[in-house]
Amino acid sequence: MGELAIWATLKVLPGKQGEAEEFFAFSKEVLDAEPGTTSFFAVRIDDETYGIFDTFTDQEALDVHIEGASGKKAVQDLVGTVFAGPPVITGSVVVQRGVTAG
């Protein structure tokens, strides 16, 4: 079985893009310390929508992340002040991974 992955989208309140991006920078630091997290991407889709894509070695690593410092509770604590609502999360499995030389 491939890596487990999460794709989440979040709506940001008007004028709160900077705070959202600060949270994503904090999240990167936290995820860098999670041994079972294999990648983290935060992307701006448009002025009010961001996406997060994370991959994990297994279910235990995913569970550690969800309960961790940048996981579910951390995002919930920012709903109403930075984010318009809870993230829309889709769980998935990575079936192919690639890297290009840059």
Residue pairs with C-beta under 8 A, 6 or more apart in sequence:
1 93
2 93
2 94
2 95
2 97
3 38
3 55
3 56
3 57
3 93
3 94
3 97
4 55
4 56
4 57
4 58
4 59
4 61
4 62
4 91
4 92
4 93
4 94
5 53
5 54
5 55
5 56
5 91
5 92
5 93
5 94
6 52
6 53
6 54
6 56
6 62
6 65
6 89
6 90
6 91
6 92
7 51
7 52
7 53
7 89
7 90
7 92
8 51
8 52
8 53
8 87
8 88
8 89
8 90
9 45
9 49
9 50
9 51
9 52
9 87
9 88
10 20
10 49
10 50
10 51
10 52
10 75
10 83
10 84
10 87
10 88
11 48
11 49
11 83
11 84
11 85
12 20
12 48
12 49
12 50
12 82
12 83
12 84
13 81
13 82
13 83
13 84
14 48
16 81
16 82
16 83
17 44
17 47
19 78
19 81
19 82
20 50
20 82
20 83
21 42
23 70
23 74
23 78
23 82
24 42
24 50
24 52
26 70
27 40
27 42
27 52
27 70
27 74
28 40
28 42
30 68
30 69
30 70
31 37
31 40
31 54
31 65
31 70
32 40
34 61
34 64
34 65
34 68
35 61
36 56
36 57
36 58
36 60
36 61
36 62
36 64
36 65
37 54
37 55
37 56
37 61
37 65
38 55
38 56
38 57
39 53
39 54
39 55
40 52
40 53
40 54
41 51
41 52
41 53
41 54
42 50
42 51
42 52
43 50
43 51
43 52
43 53
44 50
45 51
48 84
52 87
54 65
55 94
56 62
56 65
65 71
66 72
67 73
68 74
75 83
75 86
75 87
76 86
79 85
79 86
